[in-house]
Amino acid sequence: MFYKILVANRGEIACRVIKTAHRLGIATVAVYSEADAGARHVRLADEAVLIGRAAPRESYLIIDKIIAAAKQTGAQAVHPGSGFLSENPELADACNANGLVFIGPPADAIRAMGSKNSAKALMAKAGLPLTPGYHGDEQAPDFLREQADWIGYPVLIKASAGGGGKGMRVVERPEDFESALAACQREAISAFGDARVLVEKFLIRARHIEIQIFGDAHGSYLHLFERDCSVQRRHQKVLEEAPAPGMTSERRNAMGQAAVAAAKAVAYVGAGTVEFIVSSEGVFYFMEMNTRLQIEHPITEMITGLDLVEWQLRVASGEPLPLRQEQLQIHGHALEARIYAEDPAKGFLPSTGRLAHLVPPAENLHVRVDTGVDEGAEISPFYDPMIAKLIVWDASREQALARMLQALARYRIAGVANNVDFLSRLVASPAFARADLDTELIERERDFLFERGAPIPREVVLVAALASLLREQARARREAAVHSDPLSPWHPRDGWRLNSRAEHRLLFRAGEAEKPVRVRYIEGGYAQGYLLGLDGQETLVRGELGPSNTLWAELAGLRMNATVVVAGERRYVFLYGRAWQLVRIDPLYHAGEGSGPEGSLLAPMPGNIIALIAKIGSTVEKGSPLLILEAMKMEHTITAPTSGMVKSFRFAVGDQVGDGAELVEFEPETAHVAGE
């Protein structure tokens, strides 16, 4: 076994590998960019080496720096994690050339499976069924469109070297093929340095099921059952579970044997995943093989009781597989929810900013949290916006769903938009609860999953007001203890007034609605509570602040526990198992918030301008694409908010823009007509 390894990655996967290595008595070396100097994986490792600037291409993707860091620290082996260089055969070659062990498959196996086109040809020879489509090397746009016409719409365009939903588009109509192909190729070049794509038939109501496989250097292979990854958004996995609901033992064996055959075909060593698309009739087709440890591997660990990172380390050090196929068993059911800094209501647009408050649910036998960030960390535009993986386990799927709902209700995140509430609705949705799964589930269940103008509960506003009053009370008492005349009638800070009623007003905004709260200090002062007037109704409230922004509250005799986090003017209220966001407004300065200069369009997040689509001076319809912004490895198309004229672009292709930057000078059609 190794005594020191280097982890060539960041975030939760680096922390995950470090955790197992330390349990086995193996010292660890982290690498980090300038942006990650204070990151969690850096603090957890025994040593850490700075390898470059924030952008991955200037740090985490430079193989020479990874090798130099390993040699500098005396590491024996390199674990690539997942993402970045994890499926780059050149890193495996560089490790071998420098006397280091690459904790992953041989470089030849990575190369064989690295191109989806060549991999599918290889798997066809191995006898695996393939999705109908074109998987060849010819990449001329006209030729690819001819193939799509022959296959029949809808088709899926997919980056040959890709993964993670990047460089993928479903095309419903022939007239959309050209623009979708161009977008896929741009994303593929940016993410993988390879513009090649394949075109396949897009299966309606299909499921995405993958098989975890392992091989060792002694010629032994096995599979560790399946994971259902059907629930996706933008072709990226959101919620995974194991075992797959409705899986028969016959189909499990057939898919497992096919996955092992794929591993044998490339003399695979280490952990890998063979992914299949399964039609609504139950027919499965080979999609791709991921030559790395998948992000969703913890659910396999939960149902088997095994540590797959430990298996990776043992196999890489030359040991045989710890178990045989017949010794493996499934115990219970597990789910994994990916907690992202993103806004589901805005097309899952990634969010950046500081994690002002971060409290995950407590870990125990049933709940596990794999994360690479702590409270106060920055979610930057340079890396994937994942905050954590929330994994739960129980004896049955129904019990595991209940565990997941409970764990999500206890997740507290403030400072960035996030998908926790969305995940709660997803798990609670009737379709998911009855295991009616397919890759279009989120789109099918939009009405249930995406709230539209739901009114904020009255109790949420009252709790926010109570928290503000208690904080003001505590601050006033601290100041009084230091500065005030103890004989002054104002010293107690109990709301007493001379010849007037003891009351004032708080003002909050929830979405577009303003919520004024009238505060009356009832006789007896703060200790007795407050009478809060909201929506024409007055309520007696009292409470007590606790640690970590917690609040014990009593509203008209109803007692509840809440959390209220202050981040500037924003108030994050965690109540009833979900999060609510309010804005505290100063009534003396109530100018309102605009969205920038009239007629402008603002960057939703920091990014890079990669294409200007509309022509300056042209008149466009509402929803017409104007430009394309690349951020967090994905393309975001900025569209016209209404019909109007494009007067100018504020930036050129290749320019970096900041969050909120004005991108387009746009004259709405109504304004243009009014000025005539």
C-alpha positions as CSV (number, residue, x, y, z in Angstrom):
1,M,0.0,0.0,0.0
2,F,1.1,3.6,-0.6
3,Y,2.4,5.8,2.2
4,K,1.7,9.1,0.4
5,I,-0.5,10.1,-2.5
6,L,-1.3,13.3,-4.4
7,V,-4.9,14.2,-5.2
8,A,-5.0,16.1,-8.5
9,N,-8.4,17.7,-8.0
10,R,-10.4,20.0,-5.7
11,G,-13.8,20.3,-4.0
12,E,-15.8,17.5,-2.6
13,I,-14.0,14.7,-4.5
14,A,-10.6,15.7,-3.2
15,C,-12.0,15.8,0.3
16,R,-13.6,12.4,-0.2
17,V,-10.3,10.8,-1.4
18,I,-8.3,12.4,1.4
19,K,-10.8,11.1,4.0
20,T,-10.3,7.4,3.0
21,A,-6.5,7.8,2.6
22,H,-6.2,9.1,6.1
23,R,-8.4,6.3,7.4
24,L,-5.9,3.9,5.8
25,G,-2.9,5.7,7.3
26,I,-1.8,7.3,3.9
27,A,-0.5,10.8,3.9
28,T,-2.0,13.2,1.3
29,V,-0.9,16.1,-0.8
30,A,-3.4,18.6,-2.2
31,V,-2.9,20.9,-5.1
32,Y,-4.6,24.2,-5.3
33,S,-5.1,27.4,-7.4
34,E,-4.8,30.9,-6.1
35,A,-8.6,31.0,-5.8
36,D,-8.6,27.9,-3.6
37,A,-5.9,29.0,-1.1
38,G,-8.3,28.7,1.8
39,A,-10.3,25.8,0.4
40,R,-11.4,22.8,2.5
41,H,-9.4,20.2,0.6
42,V,-6.3,22.3,1.2
43,R,-6.9,22.3,5.0
44,L,-7.7,18.6,5.1
45,A,-4.5,17.5,3.3
46,D,-1.2,16.9,5.1
47,E,0.6,19.1,2.5
48,A,-0.6,21.4,-0.3
49,V,1.1,22.8,-3.4
50,L,0.1,26.0,-5.2
51,I,0.0,25.2,-9.0
52,G,-1.4,28.3,-10.6
53,R,-4.0,30.9,-11.1
54,A,-7.8,30.5,-10.7
55,A,-8.7,29.4,-14.2
56,P,-8.4,25.5,-14.5
57,R,-6.4,25.8,-17.7
58,E,-3.8,27.7,-15.7
59,S,-3.7,25.3,-12.7
60,Y,-5.7,22.1,-12.4
61,L,-5.4,21.2,-16.1
62,I,-1.6,21.6,-16.3
63,I,-0.1,18.1,-16.2
64,D,3.5,19.2,-15.7
65,K,2.5,21.1,-12.6
66,I,0.7,18.0,-11.1
67,I,3.7,15.8,-11.8
68,A,6.2,18.4,-10.3
69,A,4.0,18.7,-7.2
70,A,4.0,14.9,-6.7
71,K,7.8,14.7,-7.1
72,Q,8.4,17.7,-4.9
73,T,6.5,16.2,-2.0
74,G,7.6,12.6,-2.4
75,A,4.2,11.2,-3.3
76,Q,4.1,7.7,-4.8
77,A,0.8,7.9,-6.6
78,V,-1.6,10.4,-8.1
79,H,-5.4,10.1,-7.7
80,P,-7.2,12.2,-10.3
81,G,-10.5,12.4,-8.6
82,S,-13.4,13.1,-11.1
83,G,-13.5,15.8,-13.7
84,F,-10.4,17.9,-14.8
85,L,-7.7,15.4,-15.7
86,S,-9.4,12.2,-14.4
87,E,-10.0,10.9,-17.9
88,N,-6.9,12.3,-19.6
89,P,-4.6,9.5,-20.8
90,E,-1.7,12.0,-20.9
91,L,-1.7,12.3,-17.1
92,A,-1.6,8.5,-16.8
93,D,1.3,8.4,-19.3
94,A,3.1,11.2,-17.4
95,C,2.8,9.4,-14.1
96,N,4.2,6.2,-15.6
97,A,7.1,8.2,-17.2
98,N,8.0,9.7,-13.9
99,G,7.8,6.7,-11.6
100,L,4.4,7.5,-10.2
101,V,1.4,5.2,-10.0
102,F,-1.8,6.6,-11.7
103,I,-4.7,5.6,-9.5
104,G,-7.0,4.8,-12.4
105,P,-7.1,2.6,-15.5
106,P,-4.3,2.2,-18.0
107,A,-3.8,5.0,-20.5
108,D,-4.8,2.7,-23.4
109,A,-8.1,2.0,-21.7
110,I,-8.8,5.7,-21.2
111,R,-8.0,6.4,-24.9
112,A,-10.1,3.5,-26.1
113,M,-13.2,4.8,-24.2
114,G,-12.3,8.6,-24.4
115,S,-13.9,9.1,-27.7
116,K,-17.6,8.1,-27.7
117,N,-17.4,7.4,-31.4
118,S,-14.5,4.9,-31.3
119,A,-15.8,3.5,-28.0
120,K,-19.1,2.6,-29.6
121,A,-17.4,0.9,-32.4
122,L,-15.3,-1.1,-30.0
123,M,-18.4,-2.0,-27.9
124,A,-20.3,-3.1,-31.0
125,K,-17.4,-5.6,-31.6
126,A,-17.7,-6.7,-27.9
127,G,-21.4,-7.5,-28.5
128,L,-23.0,-4.6,-26.6
129,P,-26.2,-3.1,-28.1
130,L,-25.9,0.5,-29.4
131,T,-28.4,3.3,-29.7
132,P,-29.3,3.8,-33.3
133,G,-27.2,6.7,-34.7
134,Y,-24.1,7.9,-36.3
135,H,-20.8,7.4,-34.4
136,G,-18.2,7.9,-37.2
137,D,-15.4,10.4,-37.8
138,E,-17.0,12.5,-40.6
139,Q,-17.9,15.8,-39.0
140,A,-19.0,18.0,-41.9
141,P,-22.2,19.9,-40.8
142,D,-24.2,19.0,-43.9
143,F,-23.2,15.3,-43.5
144,L,-24.2,15.3,-39.9
145,R,-27.6,16.8,-40.7
146,E,-28.2,14.2,-43.4
147,Q,-27.5,11.5,-40.7
148,A,-30.0,13.2,-38.4
149,D,-32.6,13.2,-41.1
150,W,-32.0,9.5,-41.7
151,I,-32.1,8.7,-38.0
152,G,-35.4,10.6,-37.5
153,Y,-36.2,13.4,-35.1
154,P,-35.9,14.0,-32.2
155,V,-32.1,13.4,-32.2
156,L,-29.4,13.9,-29.6
157,I,-26.2,15.7,-30.5
158,K,-23.5,14.8,-28.0
159,A,-19.8,15.7,-27.7
160,S,-17.7,12.7,-28.6
161,A,-15.1,13.5,-25.8
162,G,-17.6,14.9,-23.3
163,G,-19.6,14.2,-20.2
164,G,-21.5,16.1,-17.5
165,G,-24.1,17.4,-20.0
166,K,-21.7,19.7,-21.8
167,G,-21.8,19.7,-25.6
168,M,-25.3,18.1,-25.6
169,R,-28.5,19.2,-27.3
170,V,-31.8,17.5,-28.1
171,V,-33.0,18.6,-31.5
172,E,-36.7,18.4,-32.1
173,R,-36.9,19.9,-35.7
174,P,-34.6,19.8,-38.7
175,E,-34.5,23.6,-38.8
176,D,-32.9,23.7,-35.4
177,F,-30.1,21.3,-36.2
178,E,-27.5,23.8,-37.5
179,S,-27.6,26.1,-34.5
180,A,-27.7,23.2,-32.0
181,L,-24.7,21.6,-33.7
182,A,-22.7,24.9,-33.5
183,A,-23.5,25.3,-29.8
184,C,-22.5,21.7,-29.0
185,Q,-19.2,22.1,-30.9
186,R,-18.4,25.4,-29.1
187,E,-19.1,23.8,-25.6
188,A,-17.1,20.7,-26.6
189,I,-14.0,22.7,-27.6
190,S,-14.2,24.8,-24.4
191,A,-14.7,21.9,-22.1
192,F,-12.8,19.1,-23.7
193,G,-10.6,20.6,-26.5
194,D,-12.4,18.4,-29.1
195,A,-15.2,19.5,-31.3
196,R,-16.3,16.1,-32.6
197,V,-19.8,15.0,-31.9
198,L,-22.1,12.0,-32.5
199,V,-25.7,12.0,-33.4
200,E,-28.2,9.5,-32.0
201,K,-31.9,8.8,-31.8
202,F,-33.3,10.5,-28.8
203,L,-35.4,7.9,-26.9
204,I,-38.7,9.2,-25.5
205,R,-39.4,8.3,-21.8
206,A,-36.0,6.5,-21.5
207,R,-34.1,5.8,-18.3
208,H,-30.4,6.4,-17.6
209,I,-29.0,3.4,-15.7
210,E,-25.3,2.8,-15.1
211,I,-23.3,-0.1,-13.8
212,Q,-20.4,0.3,-11.4
213,I,-17.5,-2.0,-12.5
214,F,-14.1,-2.9,-11.1
215,G,-11.1,-4.7,-12.5
216,D,-7.7,-5.5,-11.1
217,A,-4.3,-6.2,-12.6
218,H,-4.7,-9.9,-12.2
219,G,-7.5,-10.3,-14.7
220,S,-10.5,-10.3,-12.3
221,Y,-13.6,-8.3,-13.0
222,L,-16.9,-7.7,-11.3
223,H,-19.8,-5.2,-11.1
224,L,-21.3,-3.6,-8.0
225,F,-24.9,-3.4,-9.3
226,E,-26.6,-0.4,-10.8
227,R,-27.5,3.2,-10.2
228,D,-30.5,4.9,-11.7
229,C,-29.5,8.4,-12.9
230,S,-32.6,9.3,-14.9
231,V,-33.6,12.5,-13.1
232,Q,-31.6,15.1,-14.9
233,R,-31.7,18.8,-15.9
234,R,-29.8,20.0,-19.0
235,H,-28.5,16.4,-19.4
236,Q,-26.8,16.7,-16.0
237,K,-27.7,14.4,-13.2
238,V,-29.6,15.8,-10.3
239,L,-30.8,12.9,-8.2
240,E,-29.6,9.3,-8.3
241,E,-30.6,6.2,-6.5
242,A,-29.5,2.6,-6.0
243,P,-30.7,0.0,-6.7
244,A,-32.8,1.1,-9.7
245,P,-36.5,0.9,-9.0
246,G,-38.3,-2.0,-10.8
247,M,-35.0,-3.7,-11.8
248,T,-35.5,-7.4,-12.1
249,S,-32.7,-9.8,-11.2
250,E,-32.6,-11.0,-14.8
251,R,-32.1,-7.6,-16.3
252,R,-29.6,-6.7,-13.6
253,N,-27.5,-9.8,-14.5
254,A,-27.7,-9.0,-18.2
255,M,-26.7,-5.4,-17.8
256,G,-23.9,-6.4,-15.3
257,Q,-22.5,-9.0,-17.7
258,A,-22.6,-6.5,-20.5
259,A,-20.7,-3.9,-18.4
260,V,-18.1,-6.5,-17.4
261,A,-17.7,-7.4,-21.1
262,A,-17.0,-3.8,-21.8
263,A,-14.3,-3.7,-19.1
264,K,-12.7,-6.8,-20.4
265,A,-12.7,-5.5,-24.0
266,V,-10.2,-2.7,-22.9
267,A,-8.3,-4.7,-20.2
268,Y,-9.7,-2.3,-17.6
269,V,-8.1,-1.8,-14.2
270,G,-9.7,0.1,-11.3
271,A,-13.1,1.8,-10.9
272,G,-15.3,2.6,-13.9
273,T,-18.9,3.1,-14.9
274,V,-20.7,1.7,-17.9
275,E,-23.7,3.8,-18.8
276,F,-26.8,2.5,-20.5
277,I,-29.9,4.2,-21.9
278,V,-33.0,2.0,-21.3
279,S,-36.1,2.4,-23.5
280,S,-39.6,2.5,-22.2
281,E,-39.9,-1.2,-23.3
282,G,-37.0,-2.2,-21.1
283,V,-34.4,-2.6,-23.9
284,F,-30.9,-1.3,-22.9
285,Y,-28.3,0.3,-25.1
286,F,-24.6,1.1,-24.4
287,M,-24.0,4.9,-24.1
288,E,-20.5,5.3,-22.8
289,M,-17.9,4.2,-20.3
290,N,-16.6,6.7,-17.7
291,T,-13.0,5.7,-16.9
292,R,-13.1,7.3,-13.4
293,L,-14.9,7.2,-10.1
294,Q,-18.3,8.8,-10.7
295,I,-19.7,11.6,-8.5
296,E,-22.6,9.3,-7.5
297,H,-20.5,6.5,-6.2
298,P,-21.6,7.0,-2.6
299,I,-25.0,5.4,-3.2
300,T,-23.2,2.2,-4.3
301,E,-21.1,2.4,-1.2
302,M,-24.2,2.8,1.0
303,I,-26.0,-0.3,-0.4
304,T,-22.9,-2.5,-0.5
305,G,-21.2,-1.3,2.7
306,L,-17.9,-0.9,0.8
307,D,-15.5,2.0,0.3
308,L,-14.8,2.3,-3.4
309,V,-11.9,4.7,-2.9
310,E,-10.2,2.1,-0.7
311,W,-10.7,-0.4,-3.5
312,Q,-9.1,2.0,-5.9
313,L,-6.1,2.4,-3.7
314,R,-5.7,-1.3,-3.1
315,V,-6.1,-2.2,-6.8
316,A,-3.6,0.5,-7.9
317,S,-1.1,-0.8,-5.4
318,G,-1.2,-4.2,-7.0
319,E,-3.6,-6.0,-4.7
320,P,-6.4,-8.2,-6.2
321,L,-10.1,-7.3,-5.9
322,P,-11.1,-7.7,-2.2
323,L,-14.3,-9.7,-3.1
324,R,-15.8,-12.0,-5.8
325,Q,-19.0,-11.3,-7.6
326,E,-21.0,-13.9,-5.6
327,Q,-19.9,-12.3,-2.3
328,L,-21.6,-8.9,-3.2
329,Q,-25.1,-8.2,-2.0
330,I,-27.5,-5.3,-2.0
331,H,-28.7,-3.9,1.3
332,G,-31.5,-1.4,1.5
333,H,-31.9,1.7,-0.7
334,A,-29.9,4.9,-1.1
335,L,-30.4,8.2,-2.8
336,E,-28.0,11.1,-3.6
337,A,-29.1,14.7,-4.2
338,R,-26.6,17.1,-5.7
339,I,-26.8,20.4,-3.8
340,Y,-25.9,23.1,-6.3
341,A,-25.5,26.9,-6.1
342,E,-28.0,27.6,-8.9
343,D,-31.4,29.1,-9.4
344,P,-33.9,26.5,-10.7
345,A,-36.5,29.2,-11.4
346,K,-34.1,30.8,-13.8
347,G,-33.3,27.7,-15.9
348,F,-30.8,26.4,-13.3
349,L,-28.5,29.4,-13.8
350,P,-25.4,28.9,-11.7
351,S,-25.0,31.3,-8.7
352,T,-21.8,32.9,-7.4
353,G,-21.1,34.5,-4.1
354,R,-20.2,33.8,-0.5
355,L,-21.8,31.1,1.6
356,A,-22.9,33.4,4.4
357,H,-24.6,30.6,6.2
358,L,-24.1,26.8,5.7
359,V,-25.4,24.2,8.1
360,P,-25.9,20.7,6.6
361,P,-28.0,18.1,8.4
362,A,-26.3,16.0,11.0
363,E,-24.5,12.9,9.6
364,N,-25.4,9.5,11.1
365,L,-26.0,5.9,9.9
366,H,-28.7,7.1,7.5
367,V,-27.3,10.5,6.4
368,R,-24.0,11.4,4.7
369,V,-22.8,14.7,3.4
370,D,-19.8,14.9,1.0
371,T,-18.7,18.5,0.5
372,G,-15.7,20.6,-0.4
373,V,-16.9,23.9,1.1
374,D,-17.5,25.4,4.5
375,E,-19.4,28.4,5.7
376,G,-17.8,31.6,4.4
377,A,-16.4,29.9,1.3
378,E,-16.8,31.6,-2.1
379,I,-18.7,29.9,-5.0
380,S,-16.6,31.3,-7.8
381,P,-17.3,31.4,-11.6
382,F,-14.2,29.3,-12.3
383,Y,-15.5,25.9,-11.1
384,D,-18.5,23.7,-11.0
385,P,-21.1,25.2,-8.6
386,M,-21.7,22.1,-6.5
387,I,-21.9,22.7,-2.8
388,A,-22.3,19.1,-1.6
389,K,-23.7,15.7,-2.2
390,L,-26.4,14.7,0.2
391,I,-26.7,10.9,0.5
392,V,-29.3,9.0,2.5
393,W,-29.9,5.3,3.1
394,D,-32.6,3.2,4.7
395,A,-34.1,-0.3,4.5
396,S,-36.6,0.5,1.7
397,R,-37.1,3.1,-1.0
398,E,-40.1,4.6,0.8
399,Q,-38.1,5.0,4.0
400,A,-35.1,6.4,2.1
401,L,-37.4,9.0,0.5
402,A,-38.6,10.1,3.9
403,R,-35.0,10.3,5.1
404,M,-34.1,12.5,2.1
405,L,-37.0,14.9,2.7
406,Q,-36.1,15.2,6.3
407,A,-32.4,15.8,5.5
408,L,-33.3,18.5,2.9
409,A,-35.6,20.2,5.3
410,R,-32.6,20.6,7.7
411,Y,-30.2,21.9,5.1
412,R,-29.5,25.6,5.7
413,I,-27.8,27.7,2.9
414,A,-27.8,31.4,2.6
415,G,-25.8,33.8,0.5
416,V,-26.2,32.1,-2.9
417,A,-29.2,30.8,-4.8
418,N,-29.5,27.0,-4.4
419,N,-31.6,24.1,-5.3
420,V,-32.5,22.7,-1.9
421,D,-36.2,23.6,-2.0
422,F,-36.4,22.4,-5.6
423,L,-35.0,19.0,-4.6
424,S,-37.5,18.8,-1.8
425,R,-40.3,19.3,-4.3
426,L,-38.7,16.8,-6.7
427,V,-38.5,14.1,-4.0
428,A,-42.0,14.8,-2.9
429,S,-43.5,14.8,-6.5
430,P,-46.0,12.1,-7.2
431,A,-44.1,10.9,-10.2
432,F,-40.8,10.4,-8.4
433,A,-42.5,8.9,-5.3
434,R,-44.1,6.2,-7.4
435,A,-40.8,5.7,-9.4
436,D,-42.2,6.9,-12.7
437,L,-38.7,7.7,-13.8
438,D,-37.2,8.9,-17.1
439,T,-34.8,11.6,-18.3
440,E,-37.7,14.0,-19.0
441,L,-39.3,13.8,-15.5
442,I,-38.3,17.3,-14.5
443,E,-39.8,18.8,-17.7
444,R,-42.9,16.6,-17.4
445,E,-43.5,17.7,-13.8
446,R,-42.8,21.5,-14.3
447,D,-46.1,22.6,-12.9
448,F,-45.5,20.8,-9.7
449,L,-41.7,21.5,-9.4
450,F,-41.6,25.2,-10.2
451,E,-43.6,27.4,-8.0
452,R,-45.2,30.4,-9.7
453,G,-46.0,33.3,-7.4
454,A,-46.8,31.2,-4.3
455,P,-47.7,33.7,-1.5
456,I,-45.2,33.8,1.4
457,P,-46.7,32.5,4.6
458,R,-47.6,35.2,7.2
459,E,-45.6,33.4,9.8
460,V,-42.4,33.8,7.8
461,V,-42.7,37.6,7.8
462,L,-43.5,37.7,11.5
463,V,-40.5,35.5,12.3
464,A,-38.3,37.8,10.2
465,A,-39.6,40.8,12.0
466,L,-39.2,39.2,15.4
467,A,-35.6,38.3,14.6
468,S,-34.9,41.9,13.6
469,L,-36.4,43.2,16.8
470,L,-34.6,40.8,19.0
471,R,-31.3,41.7,17.4
472,E,-32.0,45.4,17.7
473,Q,-32.9,44.8,21.4
474,A,-29.6,42.9,22.0
475,R,-27.6,45.6,20.3
476,A,-29.3,48.4,22.2
477,R,-28.7,46.7,25.5
478,R,-25.1,46.3,24.7
479,E,-24.7,49.9,23.8
480,A,-26.7,51.0,26.9
481,A,-24.5,49.0,29.2
482,V,-21.5,50.9,27.9
483,H,-22.6,54.4,27.1
484,S,-26.0,55.3,28.6
485,D,-26.9,57.0,31.8
486,P,-28.3,54.2,34.0
487,L,-30.9,56.6,35.5
488,S,-32.3,57.6,32.1
489,P,-35.8,56.4,31.3
490,W,-34.5,55.2,27.9
491,H,-31.8,53.0,29.5
492,P,-34.0,49.9,29.7
493,R,-34.7,50.1,25.9
494,D,-38.2,48.8,26.6
495,G,-40.1,51.0,24.0
496,W,-41.3,53.6,26.6
497,R,-42.2,56.9,25.0
498,L,-43.2,60.3,26.6
499,N,-46.8,61.3,25.5
500,S,-46.9,58.9,22.6
501,R,-47.7,55.3,21.7
502,A,-44.6,53.0,21.7
503,E,-44.7,51.7,18.1
504,H,-42.8,51.9,14.8
505,R,-42.8,50.1,11.5
506,L,-40.6,47.5,9.7
507,L,-40.8,47.1,6.0
508,F,-40.0,43.9,4.1
509,R,-40.2,42.9,0.5
510,A,-41.1,39.4,-0.6
511,G,-40.7,39.0,-4.3
512,E,-42.7,42.0,-5.8
513,A,-44.9,42.4,-2.7
514,E,-44.1,44.8,0.1
515,K,-44.9,43.6,3.7
516,P,-45.2,46.5,6.2
517,V,-45.2,45.3,9.8
518,R,-46.4,47.7,12.6
519,V,-44.6,47.1,15.9
520,R,-46.2,47.9,19.2
521,Y,-44.3,47.4,22.5
522,I,-46.8,46.0,24.9
523,E,-46.7,47.1,28.5
524,G,-44.0,45.4,30.4
525,G,-41.3,46.0,27.8
526,Y,-39.4,43.6,25.6
527,A,-39.6,40.7,28.1
528,Q,-43.3,40.5,27.3
529,G,-43.0,40.5,23.6
530,Y,-44.4,42.5,20.8
531,L,-47.7,43.1,19.1
532,L,-47.0,42.9,15.3
533,G,-49.6,44.1,12.8
534,L,-49.5,42.5,9.4
535,D,-52.1,42.2,6.7
536,G,-54.7,43.9,9.0
537,Q,-54.2,41.4,11.8
538,E,-52.3,41.9,15.0
539,T,-50.4,39.0,16.6
540,L,-48.6,38.7,20.0
541,V,-45.1,37.4,19.4
542,R,-42.1,36.7,21.6
543,G,-38.9,34.7,21.2
544,E,-35.3,34.2,22.0
545,L,-32.2,34.1,19.8
546,G,-29.9,31.1,19.9
547,P,-26.6,30.2,18.4
548,S,-25.9,30.0,14.6
549,N,-28.8,32.3,13.8
550,T,-31.4,30.0,15.4
551,L,-34.6,31.5,16.8
552,W,-37.2,30.2,19.2
553,A,-40.4,31.9,18.4
554,E,-43.9,32.0,19.8
555,L,-46.7,33.4,17.6
556,A,-50.1,33.8,19.3
557,G,-49.3,30.7,21.5
558,L,-47.9,28.6,18.6
559,R,-44.3,27.7,19.3
560,M,-41.8,27.0,16.5
561,N,-38.0,26.8,15.8
562,A,-36.6,28.8,12.9
563,T,-33.4,30.1,11.6
564,V,-33.0,33.7,10.3
565,V,-29.8,34.7,8.6
566,V,-28.9,38.3,7.8
567,A,-26.9,39.0,4.7
568,G,-26.9,42.7,4.0
569,E,-30.5,43.7,3.4
570,R,-31.6,40.1,2.7
571,R,-33.2,37.9,5.3
572,Y,-33.1,34.2,4.8
573,V,-35.9,32.5,6.9
574,F,-35.8,28.8,7.4
575,L,-39.2,27.6,8.5
576,Y,-41.5,24.7,7.8
577,G,-38.7,22.7,6.2
578,R,-37.8,25.2,3.5
579,A,-36.1,28.5,2.9
580,W,-37.8,31.9,2.3
581,Q,-36.0,35.1,1.2
582,L,-37.1,38.6,2.2
583,V,-35.5,42.0,1.8
584,R,-35.5,44.4,4.8
585,I,-36.2,47.9,3.5
586,D,-35.3,51.1,5.3
587,P,-38.5,53.2,5.2
588,L,-36.5,56.4,5.3
589,Y,-34.7,55.4,2.1
590,H,-37.1,53.5,-0.1
591,A,-36.0,54.2,-3.6
592,G,-36.7,50.7,-4.9
593,E,-34.3,48.5,-6.9
594,G,-34.0,48.8,-10.6
595,S,-32.4,46.4,-13.0
596,G,-30.1,48.9,-14.6
597,P,-30.5,51.4,-17.4
598,E,-33.8,51.3,-19.1
599,G,-33.6,49.0,-22.2
600,S,-30.4,47.3,-21.1
601,L,-29.6,43.6,-20.5
602,L,-27.3,42.7,-17.7
603,A,-25.0,39.7,-17.3
604,P,-26.6,37.2,-15.0
605,M,-23.1,36.1,-13.7
606,P,-19.4,36.6,-14.5
607,G,-18.4,35.0,-17.8
608,N,-16.9,35.3,-21.3
609,I,-18.6,36.6,-24.4
610,I,-18.2,33.9,-27.1
611,A,-20.7,34.9,-29.8
612,L,-22.7,38.0,-30.9
613,I,-25.7,36.7,-32.7
614,A,-28.0,39.7,-33.5
615,K,-26.9,42.5,-35.8
616,I,-26.6,46.0,-34.5
617,G,-29.5,48.1,-35.8
618,S,-31.7,45.1,-36.4
619,T,-35.2,44.7,-35.1
620,V,-35.8,41.4,-33.2
621,E,-38.7,39.6,-31.7
622,K,-39.1,38.8,-28.0
623,G,-37.0,35.7,-27.1
624,S,-34.6,36.1,-30.1
625,P,-31.0,35.2,-29.2
626,L,-28.8,38.3,-28.9
627,L,-25.4,36.9,-27.7
628,I,-23.9,33.9,-25.9
629,L,-22.2,34.1,-22.6
630,E,-20.0,31.2,-21.4
631,A,-19.8,30.7,-17.6
632,M,-19.1,27.8,-15.3
633,K,-18.3,25.6,-18.4
634,M,-21.8,26.1,-19.9
635,E,-23.3,28.4,-22.5
636,H,-26.0,30.8,-21.6
637,T,-27.9,32.5,-24.4
638,I,-29.0,36.1,-23.7
639,T,-32.4,36.8,-25.4
640,A,-34.4,39.8,-26.2
641,P,-36.8,40.6,-23.3
642,T,-39.3,42.0,-25.7
643,S,-39.6,43.1,-29.4
644,G,-37.2,45.9,-30.2
645,M,-34.0,47.2,-31.7
646,V,-30.4,46.2,-30.9
647,K,-28.6,49.5,-30.7
648,S,-25.2,48.3,-29.7
649,F,-23.2,45.6,-27.9
650,R,-21.1,46.8,-24.9
651,F,-18.5,44.0,-25.3
652,A,-16.7,42.1,-28.0
653,V,-16.3,38.4,-28.5
654,G,-13.6,37.2,-26.1
655,D,-14.2,39.9,-23.5
656,Q,-14.6,38.9,-19.8
657,V,-17.7,40.5,-18.1
658,G,-18.6,40.8,-14.5
659,D,-21.9,40.0,-12.8
660,G,-24.5,42.6,-13.6
661,A,-22.5,44.2,-16.5
662,E,-24.6,45.9,-19.2
663,L,-24.3,43.7,-22.3
664,V,-26.6,45.2,-24.8
665,E,-28.1,48.6,-25.5
666,F,-31.6,47.6,-26.4
667,E,-34.5,49.8,-27.4
668,P,-37.9,48.2,-26.7
669,E,-40.4,48.4,-29.5
670,T,-42.9,50.4,-27.4
671,A,-40.2,53.0,-26.6
672,H,-39.3,53.2,-30.3
673,V,-42.9,53.8,-31.4
674,A,-43.5,56.4,-28.6
675,G,-40.5,58.4,-29.8
676,E,-41.7,58.7,-33.4
